[in-house]
Amino acid sequence: MKFRVLLERDEDGFYVAQVPELPGCISQGKTREEAIENIKDAIRGYLESLKKHGEPIPPSIEEELVEIHV
């Protein structure tokens, strides 16, 4: 499955990662790579919780980056 992960740096220099399709699924890391690994763990836990409680799992996304030259 694929989920969109938004990354931004906070005022302390940590990377904060969140998944818009999974409300409340947020993690962080000292580096971009650490934040990505941590959000993967958070996503797994989120999906396991949905399964455990009989909630539907949001569909995987398809996304395309388009470059425009002006």
HELIX and SHEET records of a PDB file:
HELIX    1   1 ARG A   32  LYS A   52  1                                  21    
SHEET    1   A 3 LEU A   6  ARG A   9  0                                        
SHEET    2   A 3 TYR A  15  GLN A  18 -1                                        
SHEET    3   A 3 ILE A  26  GLY A  29 -1                                        
END                                                                             
